[in-house]
């Protein structure tokens, strides 16, 4: 019997990107991609303790969204006055640790890839066709100048009506993690947090061919991969994808997945019933980091906490207070 929960979680509303140069990153997403700055750049120390950084560090943030979107945003963060390193700067897709990528819908990904090359975005492969559950897509995994990977997805079947999309990237729809222990991570999200598995597939490619993972042709037809798409609320907005390669061993970047390091440091989920959620975590012996009540624009004053999944990835949950 499924455990009754007195709280509800929605798909993530934003991904937190810690970057070296906020101005440069903001200019790219706004001027090249066509996103909008919805919370202007500001300095804050409210998150220093929550992010495990010194009080004298300077934190500058802004929030970017796709036009006409209210979710799937990017929170850019620049932290000055500390030493930090990249989470997954020099990695292969089968290396575990850290949040690997964020996903966005695009139109004509082959043409877009050529445009992004001009801005020093490069991928592990050309855009390739891939089947994921009921969806046939072109997908290109491209790493930005910030060392952050974006999965750019052009849906082929069933057809997607996105003619109204004006920016080169849609709002973020998903984020992926490469993990070592698939079952442990899956149990955490489904049995503890109550997420639903929308798609689960254990598969190999049907022939030695170019593939989205950039895997050598000699290995691709014989190397299984496991993919699970998880939803907090049953929708396809703000989902999480767990990916693992049971027969491949690579580097482990889990130790780099700190909230102050450079890369995708966290996903933020709106929640209702925070008190019940904390009681639920305590009942299951899940540690959490309390951020207290802070102003998180544009939402207002929120109660904020963070938890780490078994693979060491950080997820933040916030509830709007009555203040």
Order of alpha helices (4+ residues) and beta strands (2+ residues): beta-alpha-beta-beta-beta-beta-alpha-beta-beta-beta-beta-beta-alpha-beta-alpha-beta-beta-beta-alpha-beta-beta-beta
